[in-house]
Amino acid sequence: MISTIERVVFLRTVDLFRHIPGEVLARVAEIAQEVRFGPNDEIVREGASGDAMFLLIEGYVDVVKGDRLVVTLGPKECVGEMALLDSEPRSATVRCKDAVHALQILREDFYDLMSGHVEIARGVIKILIQRLRKTTGS
């Protein structure tokens, strides 16, 4: 288990939170829950409802839409971030390539935090745009 201080240090390395003030990162660290998954575990399933995102500390995951591999992601990246913004079904399956250690942030907790810190909303939008450009080649 990692301490709150270690979580803050980790969060500073994640693009989504890179420009967030330390006191806000401490709040994010408090709402984040550590989770672990084994090889081939599904973190999220395409079509399922979702209410959380995951920040990868260790391990790699494949993001799969239908039968097509979209991207492989690893440490310091996030998955499931779209679930924080809407209540639509998951757009892809995220499957662990190996053991994964991550921080999970629930939508309700994230909304509470985001309502007082617009820079967090900007970070989510930036990540979504980067993902869109990667997957569409724009």
FIKOLZA-1660 file (N, C-alpha, C; in steps of 0.1 Angstrom, whole numbers, plus 5000, padded with zeros to 4 digits):
% residues 138
   i   px   py   pz ch aa at
   1 5008 4988 5000  A  M  N
   1 5000 5000 5000  A  M CA
   1 5009 5012 5000  A  M  C
   2 5005 5022 4992  A  I  N
   2 5013 5034 4991  A  I CA
   2 5007 5045 4999  A  I  C
   3 5015 5054 5005  A  S  N
   3 5011 5065 5014  A  S CA
   3 5005 5076 5005  A  S  C
   4 4998 5085 5012  A  T  N
   4 4992 5096 5005  A  T CA
   4 5003 5105 4998  A  T  C
   5 5014 5107 5005  A  I  N
   5 5025 5114 4999  A  I CA
   5 5030 5108 4987  A  I  C
   6 5032 5094 4987  A  E  N
   6 5036 5087 4975  A  E CA
   6 5026 5088 4964  A  E  C
   7 5013 5088 4967  A  R  N
   7 5002 5090 4957  A  R CA
   7 5004 5104 4951  A  R  C
   8 5006 5114 4959  A  V  N
   8 5007 5128 4953  A  V CA
   8 5019 5128 4944  A  V  C
   9 5030 5122 4948  A  V  N
   9 5042 5122 4939  A  V CA
   9 5039 5115 4926  A  V  C
  10 5032 5104 4927  A  F  N
  10 5028 5097 4915  A  F CA
  10 5019 5105 4906  A  F  C
  11 5008 5111 4912  A  L  N
  11 4999 5119 4905  A  L CA
  11 5005 5130 4897  A  L  C
  12 5016 5136 4902  A  R  N
  12 5023 5147 4895  A  R CA
  12 5029 5142 4882  A  R  C
  13 5031 5129 4881  A  T  N
  13 5037 5123 4869  A  T CA
  13 5027 5119 4858  A  T  C
  14 5014 5120 4862  A  V  N
  14 5003 5117 4853  A  V CA
  14 4999 5129 4845  A  V  C
  15 4998 5129 4832  A  D  N
  15 4995 5141 4824  A  D CA
  15 4982 5148 4829  A  D  C
  16 4972 5140 4833  A  L  N
  16 4959 5145 4837  A  L CA
  16 4961 5155 4849  A  L  C
  17 4971 5153 4857  A  F  N
  17 4972 5160 4870  A  F CA
  17 4985 5169 4870  A  F  C
  18 4993 5169 4859  A  R  N
  18 5006 5175 4859  A  R CA
  18 5006 5189 4864  A  R  C
  19 4996 5197 4861  A  H  N
  19 4996 5211 4864  A  H CA
  19 4986 5215 4875  A  H  C
  20 4983 5205 4883  A  I  N
  20 4974 5207 4894  A  I CA
  20 4982 5211 4907  A  I  C
  21 4978 5221 4914  A  P  N
  21 4985 5225 4927  A  P CA
  21 4985 5213 4937  A  P  C
  22 4996 5213 4945  A  G  N
  22 4998 5202 4954  A  G CA
  22 4987 5200 4964  A  G  C
  23 4980 5210 4969  A  E  N
  23 4969 5208 4978  A  E CA
  23 4957 5201 4972  A  E  C
  24 4955 5204 4959  A  V  N
  24 4945 5197 4952  A  V CA
  24 4949 5182 4949  A  V  C
  25 4961 5180 4946  A  L  N
  25 4966 5166 4944  A  L CA
  25 4965 5158 4957  A  L  C
  26 4966 5165 4968  A  A  N
  26 4965 5158 4981  A  A CA
  26 4950 5153 4982  A  A  C
  27 4941 5161 4978  A  R  N
  27 4926 5157 4978  A  R CA
  27 4924 5146 4968  A  R  C
  28 4930 5146 4957  A  V  N
  28 4928 5135 4947  A  V CA
  28 4934 5123 4953  A  V  C
  29 4946 5124 4959  A  A  N
  29 4952 5112 4965  A  A CA
  29 4943 5106 4976  A  A  C
  30 4936 5114 4983  A  E  N
  30 4927 5109 4994  A  E CA
  30 4915 5102 4988  A  E  C
  31 4910 5106 4977  A  I  N
  31 4898 5099 4971  A  I CA
  31 4901 5087 4963  A  I  C
  32 4914 5086 4959  A  A  N
  32 4918 5074 4951  A  A CA
  32 4920 5062 4959  A  A  C
  33 4915 5051 4954  A  Q  N
  33 4917 5038 4961  A  Q CA
  33 4926 5029 4953  A  Q  C
  34 4935 5022 4960  A  E  N
  34 4944 5013 4954  A  E CA
  34 4937 5000 4950  A  E  C
  35 4939 4996 4937  A  V  N
  35 4934 4983 4933  A  V CA
  35 4945 4975 4925  A  V  C
  36 4943 4962 4925  A  R  N
  36 4952 4954 4918  A  R CA
  36 4945 4944 4909  A  R  C
  37 4951 4940 4898  A  F  N
  37 4945 4931 4889  A  F CA
  37 4956 4921 4884  A  F  C
  38 4951 4909 4880  A  G  N
  38 4961 4899 4875  A  G CA
  38 4961 4899 4860  A  G  C
  39 4971 4892 4855  A  P  N
  39 4972 4890 4840  A  P CA
  39 4958 4885 4834  A  P  C
  40 4954 4891 4823  A  N  N
  40 4942 4888 4816  A  N CA
  40 4929 4892 4823  A  N  C
  41 4930 4899 4835  A  D  N
  41 4918 4904 4841  A  D CA
  41 4913 4916 4833  A  D  C
  42 4900 4917 4833  A  E  N
  42 4894 4929 4826  A  E CA
  42 4891 4940 4837  A  E  C
  43 4897 4951 4834  A  I  N
  43 4894 4963 4843  A  I CA
  43 4881 4969 4840  A  I  C
  44 4877 4970 4827  A  V  N
  44 4864 4974 4823  A  V CA
  44 4860 4966 4811  A  V  C
  45 4847 4965 4808  A  R  N
  45 4842 4957 4797  A  R CA
  45 4834 4966 4788  A  R  C
  46 4837 4965 4775  A  E  N
  46 4829 4973 4765  A  E CA
  46 4814 4970 4767  A  E  C
  47 4806 4981 4767  A  G  N
  47 4792 4980 4768  A  G CA
  47 4787 4980 4783  A  G  C
  48 4795 4978 4792  A  A  N
  48 4791 4978 4807  A  A CA
  48 4790 4992 4811  A  A  C
  49 4782 4994 4822  A  S  N
  49 4782 5008 4828  A  S CA
  49 4795 5010 4836  A  S  C
  50 4798 5022 4837  A  G  N
  50 4811 5026 4844  A  G CA
  50 4809 5038 4852  A  G  C
  51 4816 5038 4863  A  D  N
  51 4816 5049 4872  A  D CA
  51 4829 5053 4878  A  D  C
  52 4840 5048 4871  A  A  N
  52 4853 5051 4877  A  A CA
  52 4864 5051 4866  A  A  C
  53 4875 5058 4869  A  M  N
  53 4886 5057 4860  A  M CA
  53 4898 5051 4868  A  M  C
  54 4908 5047 4861  A  F  N
  54 4920 5040 4867  A  F CA
  54 4933 5047 4863  A  F  C
  55 4941 5050 4872  A  L  N
  55 4955 5055 4869  A  L CA
  55 4965 5044 4871  A  L  C
  56 4972 5040 4860  A  L  N
  56 4981 5029 4861  A  L CA
  56 4994 5032 4868  A  L  C
  57 4997 5025 4879  A  I  N
  57 5009 5027 4886  A  I CA
  57 5020 5017 4880  A  I  C
  58 5016 5005 4879  A  E  N
  58 5025 4994 4874  A  E CA
  58 5017 4985 4865  A  E  C
  59 5023 4980 4854  A  G  N
  59 5017 4971 4845  A  G CA
  59 5012 4977 4833  A  G  C
  60 5008 4968 4823  A  Y  N
  60 5003 4973 4810  A  Y CA
  60 4989 4967 4807  A  Y  C
  61 4981 4974 4800  A  V  N
  61 4968 4970 4796  A  V CA
  61 4966 4972 4781  A  V  C
  62 4958 4963 4775  A  D  N
  62 4953 4965 4761  A  D CA
  62 4939 4971 4761  A  D  C
  63 4937 4981 4753  A  V  N
  63 4924 4986 4751  A  V CA
  63 4919 4980 4738  A  V  C
  64 4908 4973 4739  A  V  N
  64 4902 4966 4728  A  V CA
  64 4888 4970 4725  A  V  C
  65 4885 4973 4712  A  K  N
  65 4871 4976 4708  A  K CA
  65 4867 4966 4698  A  K  C
  66 4857 4958 4702  A  G  N
  66 4853 4947 4694  A  G CA
  66 4864 4937 4695  A  G  C
  67 4870 4933 4683  A  D  N
  67 4881 4924 4682  A  D CA
  67 4894 4932 4679  A  D  C
  68 4893 4945 4678  A  R  N
  68 4905 4953 4674  A  R CA
  68 4912 4959 4685  A  R  C
  69 4925 4957 4686  A  L  N
  69 4934 4963 4696  A  L CA
  69 4935 4978 4692  A  L  C
  70 4931 4987 4701  A  V  N
  70 4932 5001 4699  A  V CA
  70 4945 5007 4703  A  V  C
  71 4949 5003 4715  A  V  N
  71 4962 5008 4720  A  V CA
  71 4966 5000 4733  A  V  C
  72 4979 5000 4735  A  T  N
  72 4984 4994 4748  A  T CA
  72 4989 5006 4756  A  T  C
  73 4985 5006 4769  A  L  N
  73 4988 5017 4778  A  L CA
  73 4996 5011 4790  A  L  C
  74 5003 5019 4797  A  G  N
  74 5011 5015 4808  A  G CA
  74 5012 5025 4819  A  G  C
  75 5022 5024 4827  A  P  N
  75 5023 5033 4839  A  P CA
  75 5022 5048 4835  A  P  C
  76 5016 5055 4844  A  K  N
  76 5013 5070 4844  A  K CA
  76 5002 5073 4834  A  K  C
  77 4995 5063 4829  A  E  N
  77 4984 5066 4819  A  E CA
  77 4971 5063 4826  A  E  C
  78 4960 5068 4821  A  C  N
  78 4947 5065 4827  A  C CA
  78 4938 5058 4817  A  C  C
  79 4928 5050 4823  A  V  N
  79 4918 5043 4815  A  V CA
  79 4905 5046 4821  A  V  C
  80 4894 5046 4813  A  G  N
  80 4881 5047 4819  A  G CA
  80 4877 5061 4822  A  G  C
  81 4885 5071 4817  A  E  N
  81 4882 5085 4821  A  E CA
  81 4869 5090 4815  A  E  C
  82 4864 5084 4804  A  M  N
  82 4852 5089 4798  A  M CA
  82 4840 5086 4808  A  M  C
  83 4841 5076 4816  A  A  N
  83 4830 5072 4825  A  A CA
  83 4829 5083 4836  A  A  C
  84 4839 5092 4838  A  L  N
  84 4838 5102 4847  A  L CA
  84 4829 5114 4842  A  L  C
  85 4828 5114 4829  A  L  N
  85 4821 5126 4823  A  L CA
  85 4807 5122 4818  A  L  C
  86 4804 5110 4816  A  D  N
  86 4790 5106 4812  A  D CA
  86 4786 5093 4818  A  D  C
  87 4773 5090 4816  A  S  N
  87 4768 5077 4821  A  S CA
  87 4766 5067 4810  A  S  C
  88 4773 5069 4799  A  E  N
  88 4771 5060 4787  A  E CA
  88 4779 5047 4790  A  E  C
  89 4776 5036 4783  A  P  N
  89 4783 5024 4785  A  P CA
  89 4798 5025 4781  A  P  C
  90 4806 5017 4786  A  R  N
  90 4820 5017 4783  A  R CA
  90 4822 5015 4768  A  R  C
  91 4832 5023 4763  A  S  N
  91 4834 5022 4748  A  S CA
  91 4844 5012 4744  A  S  C
  92 4851 5006 4753  A  A  N
  92 4861 4995 4750  A  A CA
  92 4863 4986 4762  A  A  C
  93 4869 4975 4760  A  T  N
  93 4874 4966 4770  A  T CA
  93 4888 4969 4773  A  T  C
  94 4892 4969 4786  A  V  N
  94 4906 4971 4790  A  V CA
  94 4910 4959 4797  A  V  C
  95 4920 4952 4791  A  R  N
  95 4924 4939 4797  A  R CA
  95 4939 4940 4800  A  R  C
  96 4942 4934 4812  A  C  N
  96 4956 4934 4817  A  C CA
  96 4965 4925 4809  A  C  C
  97 4976 4930 4805  A  K  N
  97 4987 4922 4799  A  K CA
  97 4995 4914 4809  A  K  C
  98 4996 4920 4821  A  D  N
  98 5004 4915 4832  A  D CA
  98 4997 4920 4845  A  D  C
  99 5004 4918 4856  A  A  N
  99 4998 4923 4869  A  A CA
  99 4998 4938 4868  A  A  C
 100 4987 4943 4873  A  V  N
 100 4985 4958 4872  A  V CA
 100 4981 4963 4886  A  V  C
 101 4988 4974 4890  A  H  N
 101 4986 4981 4902  A  H CA
 101 4981 4995 4898  A  H  C
 102 4969 4999 4903  A  A  N
 102 4964 5012 4898  A  A CA
 102 4957 5019 4910  A  A  C
 103 4953 5032 4907  A  L  N
 103 4945 5040 4916  A  L CA
 103 4932 5041 4909  A  L  C
 104 4921 5039 4916  A  Q  N
 104 4907 5040 4911  A  Q CA
 104 4901 5053 4917  A  Q  C
 105 4895 5060 4908  A  I  N
 105 4888 5072 4912  A  I CA
 105 4873 5071 4908  A  I  C
 106 4864 5072 4917  A  L  N
 106 4850 5071 4914  A  L CA
 106 4844 5084 4909  A  L  C
 107 4834 5083 4900  A  R  N
 107 4828 5095 4894  A  R CA
 107 4823 5105 4904  A  R  C
 108 4815 5100 4914  A  E  N
 108 4809 5109 4924  A  E CA
 108 4820 5117 4931  A  E  C
 109 4830 5111 4936  A  D  N
 109 4841 5117 4943  A  D CA
 109 4848 5127 4933  A  D  C
 110 4850 5123 4921  A  F  N
 110 4857 5132 4911  A  F CA
 110 4849 5144 4908  A  F  C
 111 4836 5143 4907  A  Y  N
 111 4827 5154 4904  A  Y CA
 111 4828 5164 4916  A  Y  C
 112 4827 5159 4928  A  D  N
 112 4828 5168 4940  A  D CA
 112 4841 5176 4939  A  D  C
 113 4852 5169 4936  A  L  N
 113 4865 5176 4935  A  L CA
 113 4866 5186 4924  A  L  C
 114 4861 5181 4912  A  M  N
 114 4862 5189 4900  A  M CA
 114 4853 5202 4901  A  M  C
 115 4842 5202 4908  A  S  N
 115 4834 5213 4909  A  S CA
 115 4841 5226 4915  A  S  C
 116 4851 5223 4923  A  G  N
 116 4858 5235 4929  A  G CA
 116 4872 5237 4922  A  G  C
 117 4875 5229 4912  A  H  N
 117 4888 5230 4906  A  H CA
 117 4887 5228 4891  A  H  C
 118 4885 5238 4883  A  V  N
 118 4883 5238 4869  A  V CA
 118 4895 5232 4861  A  V  C
 119 4907 5233 4867  A  E  N
 119 4919 5228 4861  A  E CA
 119 4919 5213 4859  A  E  C
 120 4911 5206 4868  A  I  N
 120 4910 5192 4867  A  I CA
 120 4902 5188 4855  A  I  C
 121 4891 5196 4853  A  A  N
 121 4882 5193 4841  A  A CA
 121 4890 5196 4828  A  A  C
 122 4898 5206 4828  A  R  N
 122 4907 5209 4817  A  R CA
 122 4916 5197 4814  A  R  C
 123 4922 5191 4824  A  G  N
 123 4931 5180 4823  A  G CA
 123 4924 5168 4817  A  G  C
 124 4911 5165 4821  A  V  N
 124 4904 5154 4815  A  V CA
 124 4901 5156 4800  A  V  C
 125 4897 5169 4797  A  I  N
 125 4895 5172 4783  A  I CA
 125 4907 5170 4775  A  I  C
 126 4919 5175 4780  A  K  N
 126 4931 5173 4773  A  K CA
 126 4934 5158 4770  A  K  C
 127 4933 5150 4780  A  I  N
 127 4935 5136 4778  A  I CA
 127 4926 5130 4767  A  I  C
 128 4913 5133 4768  A  L  N
 128 4903 5128 4758  A  L CA
 128 4907 5133 4744  A  L  C
 129 4911 5145 4742  A  I  N
 129 4915 5150 4729  A  I CA
 129 4927 5142 4724  A  I  C
 130 4937 5140 4733  A  Q  N
 130 4949 5133 4729  A  Q CA
 130 4945 5119 4724  A  Q  C
 131 4937 5112 4732  A  R  N
 131 4932 5098 4728  A  R CA
 131 4925 5098 4715  A  R  C
 132 4916 5108 4713  A  L  N
 132 4909 5109 4700  A  L CA
 132 4919 5111 4688  A  L  C
 133 4928 5119 4690  A  R  N
 133 4938 5121 4679  A  R CA
 133 4946 5109 4676  A  R  C
 134 4950 5101 4687  A  K  N
 134 4958 5089 4685  A  K CA
 134 4950 5079 4677  A  K  C
 135 4937 5077 4681  A  T  N
 135 4929 5067 4675  A  T CA
 135 4924 5070 4661  A  T  C
 136 4923 5083 4658  A  T  N
 136 4918 5087 4645  A  T CA
 136 4929 5092 4635  A  T  C
 137 4941 5093 4640  A  G  N
 137 4953 5097 4632  A  G CA
 137 4952 5112 4629  A  G  C
 138 4945 5120 4636  A  S  N
 138 4944 5134 4633  A  S CA
 138 4956 5142 4640  A  S  C
% end
